[in-house]
Amino acid sequence: MDDFEPTIIAFVCNWCTYTAADLAGTSRLSYPTNVRLIRVMCTGMVDPKYIIKAFLEGADAVLVSGCHPGDCHYINGNYKARRRMKLLKAILPQYGFDEKRLKLTWIGASDGIQFARTIREMVAEIKTLGPNEAKHAAVV
């Protein structure tokens, strides 16, 4: 298990978290390369079926990250995302996935340091959980 490197799919808001990830890169901050960013205009646009599909196709964890509540460029998109993630965490065990594999964060555009820290912490946490069981059953 020492050589296990988790794959993390991150749905990130174009206006905040994606900009923070870009800032982390241009600031040459170090964080694991385990994350695959999917830029969406708003976290409120992330349908739960995309998250379930990511898990079923072998992702070890999924991160949904956007603007801080009250700062959404689409007014209430992050509140919608928060409600969806809460419901999704409740039903993930029915699909055989640990709810700890799904994380929702708020990272502002100027928080490159927080983005890098979030990725490092998430990789460390998922390494302790081990690989997603669906990864072995996923059709490539």
Secondary structure, 3 states (H helix, E strand, C coil): CCCCCCCEEEEEECCCHHHHHHHHHHCCCCCCCCEEEEEECCHHHCCHHHHHHHHHCCCCEEEEEECCCCCCCCCCHHHHHHHHHHHHHHHHHHHCCCHHHEEEEECCCCCHHHHHHHHHHHHHHHHHHCCCCHHHHCCC
